[in-house]
């Protein structure tokens, strides 16, 4: 069937461009923003608006999408759609219908479920007629909607590796900023001075020699996005000190939206806030730190805990443990039921003592491989749930291992044995455990082992890992 609508033609061309990409589609793919904007334009074309004089209660496509689980028979709806809607509704980082709609699109693309709302609205003619004008819309037009649905089905063949946590500016723009997550050792003062502008905690200055200033982890213009997993979008004065006080004595887990892209250009929504602060964004661009590797690594590896008295900084593993193409800013999502299941081989285990950090992963894998043989390897199902990892023997279905994410202290692999991966777990919560064990597995290929490690990190954001 030929595509006659110019907007659909444009969307089809972008789908083909993304399908031809060799690698997974990440947030900074050159076609992603145009693809997202065009997709949103299709959803908005011909959307009926209530007849109010002053334009109050303006509708957006998110409004009908969020209503589907309530309007239709819940038992007949694919759980992937219900999960996507629920996740967006519960997200504190987006405040407007526009932001929620955009977050839904990103989440559904990653879950390969964006076709579902369009398919379901066409099962209810009353609902379709209520929301869309058949003469001006694509979704409300019988022929054009069929073409659009077929293109959405095509997107299921594209691997979207999007960082769903990076969503705090979707209310304002489709442009996705650089997003960083840090862990700092317990301390009284990070050395950050904040200004609260338009609901954002903007870094106005960073003390020289402070914890935050080391290696330019936090810089002027950065926006604090999460603290201990709590969204800071719309943060009020006093909330950040309260959170720090409540978690006093614990490592500080902080996520930030970086002021600048890797090219040095200031993220436009932040540039607006900097001008309010009296800071010239162009000067920041001109004075961007040109540190070796900063334009290429994109903070590929999350922070590693080190001994008390030093700063837990994001650092690269030793040369033999580095992969040339690693880019772990984005973490793959699990299946619609919240689980991911892989058939792998269990190689063995080794006690690593009282320290379960990422630094002992390499030696742990090496020690197990030295003493293992192919005969001793057991085929197992490696299941990553919402709260734990379960390893089940393939032949007997007997549970071999089960660890909650709070018990897992680290995970990773070696560059000289990329099919093998491991995680380290303690006998209790990793912050209290005194005895750690390294469990080693063999995946079918290096990409699978990498995906599993990313999924572990997604399941437990405080796990220290590198791939």
C-alpha positions in Angstrom: 0.0 0.0 0.0 1.5 3.3 -1.0 1.8 6.2 1.4 0.1 9.3 0.0 0.1 11.6 3.1 3.2 13.8 3.3 3.5 13.4 7.1 3.3 9.6 6.8 5.8 9.7 4.0 8.2 11.6 6.3 7.5 9.2 9.2 8.1 6.2 6.9 11.4 7.6 5.7 12.6 8.0 9.3 11.5 4.5 10.3 13.7 3.2 7.4 16.6 5.3 8.5 16.5 3.9 12.0 16.1 0.4 10.8 19.2 0.8 8.7 21.2 1.8 11.7 23.7 -0.9 12.7 23.7 -0.2 16.4 20.9 0.2 18.9 19.1 3.6 18.9 20.3 5.6 21.8 19.3 9.0 23.1 21.8 10.9 21.0 21.1 9.2 17.7 21.0 11.9 15.0 17.6 10.8 13.7 15.8 10.1 17.0 14.6 13.6 17.7 13.1 14.2 14.3 11.6 10.7 14.4 10.0 11.5 17.8 8.7 14.9 16.7 7.2 13.5 13.6 5.5 10.6 15.5 4.0 13.2 17.9 2.8 15.2 15.0 0.9 12.2 13.7 -0.7 11.6 17.1 -1.8 15.2 17.3 -3.1 15.5 13.7 -6.9 15.9 13.8 -7.2 15.6 17.6 -10.5 17.1 18.6 -10.5 19.9 21.2 -13.3 20.8 23.6 -15.2 23.8 22.6 -14.1 26.2 25.3 -13.9 29.9 24.7 -10.5 30.4 26.4 -8.9 27.1 25.4 -9.0 25.6 28.9 -8.5 21.9 29.3 -6.7 21.5 26.1 -6.4 17.9 25.1 -3.3 16.0 24.0 -2.8 12.5 22.7 -1.8 11.3 26.2 -5.3 12.0 27.5 -6.9 9.2 25.3 -4.0 6.9 25.8 -4.2 7.0 29.6 -7.9 6.4 29.4 -7.7 3.1 27.5 -7.2 0.8 30.5 -10.3 2.3 32.1 -12.5 2.5 29.0 -11.7 -0.9 27.6 -11.9 -4.3 29.2 -8.8 -4.5 31.4 -8.6 -8.3 31.0 -8.4 -8.0 27.2 -5.6 -5.3 27.2 -2.0 -6.4 26.7 -0.2 -5.9 30.0 2.6 -4.1 28.2 0.2 -1.2 27.6 -1.1 -1.2 31.1 2.4 -1.1 32.5 3.5 1.7 30.2 0.5 3.9 31.2 0.9 3.1 34.9 4.7 3.9 34.7 4.1 7.3 33.1 1.2 8.2 35.4 3.4 7.5 38.4 6.5 9.3 37.1 7.2 12.5 39.1 9.6 13.9 36.5 7.0 15.0 34.0 4.2 17.4 35.0 2.3 18.2 31.8 0.2 16.2 29.3 2.9 16.9 26.7 5.6 15.5 28.9 3.6 12.5 29.9 2.8 11.8 26.2 6.5 12.0 25.3 7.6 9.8 28.1 5.0 7.2 27.0 6.3 7.3 23.5 9.9 6.7 24.7 8.8 4.0 27.2 6.6 2.2 24.6 9.3 2.3 21.9 11.7 0.6 24.3 9.1 -2.0 25.2 8.1 -2.5 21.6 4.5 -1.7 22.4 3.8 1.7 20.7 1.4 0.0 18.2 -0.9 -1.1 21.0 -2.8 2.1 21.8 -3.5 2.8 18.1 -4.7 -0.8 17.6 -7.0 -0.6 20.7 -8.6 2.8 19.9 -9.7 1.2 16.5 -11.6 -1.5 18.4 -13.9 1.1 19.8 -15.5 3.3 17.1 -17.2 5.5 19.7 -13.9 6.3 21.4 -12.2 6.9 18.0 -14.9 9.3 16.9 -14.8 11.1 20.2 -11.0 11.9 19.9 -10.2 12.2 16.2 -11.7 13.9 13.2 -11.8 11.3 10.4 -11.4 14.1 7.7 -8.2 15.7 9.1 -6.5 13.1 11.2 -4.4 10.1 10.3 -5.4 7.9 13.3 -9.1 8.6 12.7 -8.9 7.9 8.9 -9.5 4.2 8.1 -6.9 3.9 5.3 -4.2 6.2 6.7 -4.4 4.7 10.1 -3.8 1.2 8.6 -0.6 2.5 7.0 0.4 4.2 10.3 -0.2 1.0 12.3 1.9 -1.0 9.8 4.8 1.5 10.3 4.4 1.2 14.1 4.7 -2.5 13.7 8.0 -1.9 11.9 9.4 0.0 14.9 9.2 -3.3 16.8 12.2 -4.5 14.7 14.3 -1.5 16.0 16.2 -1.8 19.2 15.6 1.4 21.2 18.1 1.6 24.0 16.7 4.8 25.7 17.5 6.0 29.2 13.9 6.4 30.6 15.3 8.1 33.7 16.4 11.0 31.5 12.9 12.5 31.2 12.8 15.6 33.3 12.8 18.1 30.4 10.3 16.3 28.2 7.7 18.9 29.3 9.8 21.5 27.5 11.6 19.8 24.6 12.2 16.6 22.7 16.0 17.3 22.8 17.6 14.8 25.2 20.4 16.2 27.4 23.5 14.3 28.8 22.5 12.5 31.9 25.0 11.4 34.6 24.6 9.3 37.8 27.2 9.6 40.6 27.8 8.1 44.0 29.8 10.0 46.6 31.1 8.7 49.9 29.3 10.0 53.0 30.2 13.6 53.6 28.9 16.8 55.2 29.3 19.1 52.2 29.5 18.3 48.5 30.6 21.9 47.8 27.6 22.7 45.6 25.8 26.1 45.6 22.3 25.9 44.3 19.7 28.4 42.8 16.1 27.3 42.4 14.8 28.5 39.0 11.6 27.4 37.3 11.3 24.4 39.6 14.9 23.2 39.0 17.9 23.1 41.3 20.6 24.7 39.2 24.2 24.6 40.2 25.3 28.2 40.5 28.8 27.5 41.7 31.0 24.6 42.8 33.7 25.0 45.5 37.2 24.4 44.3 38.7 21.3 45.8 35.3 20.0 46.9 34.0 16.5 46.5 31.7 17.6 43.7 34.5 19.5 41.9 36.8 16.5 41.5 37.2 15.5 37.9 34.5 18.1 37.0 31.8 15.7 38.0 29.4 18.5 38.9 29.8 21.8 37.1 28.2 25.2 37.0 24.9 25.0 35.2 24.2 21.4 35.9 20.7 20.6 37.1 20.2 18.1 40.0 17.7 15.6 38.8 17.5 12.9 41.5 18.8 12.5 45.0 18.5 9.0 46.6 16.1 8.1 43.8 13.7 11.0 44.6 12.9 13.3 41.6 14.0 16.9 42.1 11.8 18.3 39.3 9.7 20.9 41.1 12.0 20.7 44.1 11.2 23.2 46.9 13.9 24.9 49.0 14.9 22.9 52.0 14.0 19.5 50.4 17.5 18.6 49.4 19.0 19.3 52.8 16.2 17.2 54.3 17.0 14.3 52.1 20.7 14.5 52.9 19.8 14.7 56.6 17.5 11.6 56.4 20.3 9.6 54.7 23.2 10.9 56.8 26.0 8.4 57.0 25.1 6.7 53.7 26.7 7.2 50.3 25.2 10.1 48.4 23.5 8.9 45.2 22.9 11.8 42.8 21.8 12.1 39.2 22.3 15.3 37.2 21.3 16.7 33.9 24.5 18.1 32.5 24.6 21.7 31.4 26.4 21.0 28.2 26.3 18.4 25.4 29.6 16.6 24.6 30.1 19.2 21.9 30.2 21.9 24.5 26.9 23.5 23.4 24.7 24.4 26.4 21.4 22.5 26.6 18.7 25.2 25.6 16.4 24.8 28.6 19.3 25.2 31.0 20.7 28.2 29.0 17.4 30.0 29.7 17.9 29.5 33.4 21.5 30.5 33.3 20.6 33.8 31.8 18.2 34.4 34.8 21.1 33.7 37.0 23.2 36.2 35.1 25.5 33.6 33.6 26.3 33.9 29.9 25.9 30.4 28.3 28.2 31.3 25.5 31.1 31.8 27.9 30.6 28.3 29.3 30.7 27.0 25.8 33.9 28.9 25.1 35.5 27.7 28.4 34.5 24.1 28.2 37.0 21.8 29.9 38.8 20.0 27.2 39.9 17.0 29.3 41.2 14.0 27.5 38.4 11.5 26.9 35.6 13.8 28.0 34.2 14.0 24.5 34.2 10.3 24.0 33.6 8.4 27.2 30.3 10.0 28.2 30.8 8.7 31.7 30.5 5.1 30.5 31.0 3.4 33.8 29.1 4.1 37.0 30.9 5.1 40.2 33.0 2.6 42.2 33.1 2.7 46.0 36.6 3.2 47.3 38.1 3.3 50.8 36.7 5.9 53.3 38.5 9.2 53.1 38.6 9.3 49.3 35.9 10.2 46.8 33.8 7.6 45.1 34.3 8.8 41.5 33.3 7.4 38.1 36.4 5.8 36.8 37.4 3.4 34.0 38.4 -0.1 34.8 42.0 -1.3 34.1 43.0 -1.5 30.4 42.4 -5.3 30.2 38.8 -4.9 31.5 37.8 -2.1 29.0 35.8 -2.6 25.9 36.4 -0.2 23.0 32.7 0.3 22.2 31.1 0.3 25.6 28.4 2.9 26.1 26.3 2.2 29.1 24.4 5.5 29.4 21.4 3.6 28.3 20.2 0.4 30.0 18.0 -2.1 28.2 14.5 -2.5 29.6 12.9 -5.9 30.6 10.0 -7.6 29.1 6.4 -6.3 29.6 5.9 -8.5 32.6 8.9 -6.8 34.3 11.1 -9.9 33.9 13.9 -10.9 31.6 14.9 -14.5 31.2 18.0 -16.0 29.6 19.3 -19.5 29.0 23.0 -19.4 30.1 25.5 -21.8 31.7 26.4 -21.6 35.4 30.2 -22.0 35.6 30.8 -21.9 39.3 31.4 -19.7 42.4 34.3 -18.5 44.5 34.5 -16.8 47.9 36.0 -13.3 47.6 36.0 -12.4 51.3 34.7 -9.3 53.0 34.9 -6.9 50.1 32.4 -7.3 47.3 33.3 -4.4 45.1 33.7 -4.3 41.3 37.5 -4.4 41.7 37.4 -8.1 42.5 35.1 -9.1 39.6 38.0 -9.8 37.2 40.0 -12.0 39.6 36.8 -13.8 40.6 36.0 -14.7 37.0 39.6 -15.8 36.4 39.7 -18.0 39.5 36.4 -19.8 38.6 37.5 -20.3 35.0 40.8 -21.7 36.0 39.2 -24.4 38.1 36.1 -25.1 35.8 35.6 -27.5 33.0 32.9 -27.7 30.3 31.6 -30.9 31.9 30.9 -29.1 35.1 28.9 -26.3 33.5 25.2 -26.4 34.1 22.5 -25.0 31.8 20.3 -22.6 33.8 17.6 -20.0 33.3 18.9 -16.6 34.5 15.8 -14.6 35.4 15.9 -10.9 36.3 12.7 -9.9 38.1 11.6 -6.6 39.6 13.3 -7.2 42.9 15.7 -10.2 42.5 17.8 -12.5 40.4 16.7 -16.1 40.2 18.9 -18.9 38.7 17.0 -22.2 37.9 18.4 -25.4 36.6 17.0 -26.1 33.1 16.6 -29.9 33.5 15.0 -30.0 37.0 13.6 -26.5 37.4 15.2 -26.5 40.8 16.1 -23.0 42.1 19.9 -22.9 42.3 20.4 -19.3 43.3 18.2 -16.4 44.4 19.5 -13.0 45.4 17.7 -9.7 45.8 19.2 -6.7 44.2 20.0 -5.3 47.7 22.3 -8.3 48.2 24.2 -7.8 45.0 27.2 -5.6 45.4 28.7 -5.6 41.9 28.6 -7.3 38.5 30.8 -7.3 35.4 33.0 -9.2 33.0 36.5 -9.3 31.6 37.5 -8.0 28.2 39.5 -11.2 27.5 36.4 -13.4 28.3 33.4 -11.3 27.2 31.0 -14.3 27.0 31.5 -14.8 30.8 29.8 -12.5 33.3 29.5 -12.5 37.0 27.8 -10.9 40.0 28.9 -10.7 43.6 26.4 -11.1 46.4 26.6 -11.0 50.2 24.7 -13.1 52.7 22.5 -10.1 53.5 22.2 -6.5 52.3 25.5 -5.6 50.6 25.9 -2.6 52.9 25.9 -4.9 55.9 27.3 -8.2 54.5 30.6 -9.5 55.8 31.0 -12.4 53.4 30.8 -12.1 49.6 30.7 -14.8 46.8 31.3 -14.3 43.1 29.0 -16.3 40.9 30.2 -16.8 37.3 28.1 -17.6 34.2 28.6 -18.1 30.5 26.3 -16.4 28.0 25.7 -17.4 24.4 27.6 -14.3 23.1 29.2 -11.1 24.3 26.1 -9.0 23.5 23.9 -11.3 25.6 26.3 -11.0 28.6 26.4 -7.3 28.2 22.6 -7.1 28.1 22.2 -9.2 31.2 24.7 -7.0 33.1 22.8 -3.9 32.0 19.6 -5.4 33.2 21.0 -6.2 36.6 22.1 -2.6 36.9 18.7 -1.5 35.8 17.1 -3.7 38.5 19.2 -2.3 41.2 20.4 1.3 40.5 22.9 1.1 43.4 24.8 -1.9 42.1 28.3 -0.9 41.1 29.1 -2.4 37.7 31.1 -2.1 34.6 30.8 -4.0 31.3 
